[in-house]
Amino acid sequence: MKLIDLTQEIYPGMPVFDGHPEVTMQPAVTHEQRAGEKNPTTVSMR
């Protein structure tokens, strides 16, 4: 069986369909915010 990779790169400002929001990216959590956590189980989105 032959596999064909159809994935697309996701990046800020990439083209989107009319009416869809612009693509934006930002860190969900920084290394400093996680300082001291050995095995975090959740990450909050702000």
N, C-alpha and C positions, 0 to 999 in steps of 0.2 A: 504494500500500500504506500502510495506517495503522499506525503504531507506537504501542504502549502501554507506558509505563514501569512495570514491576512491581517496581522496586528498593525496598528498605526501608532506612531509616537504621539503622546499627549504633551502639549506645551502651552504656556501662556500665550494668548493672542492667536491661537490656531483657528482656522476657519470653522464656523459652526452654522447650523441651519438657521434661517430667518426665525426670529422669535425666541431662540434659545439663548441662555446667558453666556457671556464671554467666559472662557476658561481662565481661571486664576489658581495659583498654588501658593501655599505658605506652610511652614512647618506646623505640625499639630502640637509638638512638644519639643523643647530644646534639651540639650544635654544638661544644662544648668538646672532646668526645671525638674529633671529626673534624678538629680544628684542624690545619692543615698539609697535609691530604690534598686534592689537586687533583681527582682523579677516582677515588673509591673504587669498587671493583668488588664488594665483598661487605659485608654488614652482619650481625653476629652477634647472635643472640637469646640472652638470658641466662635 
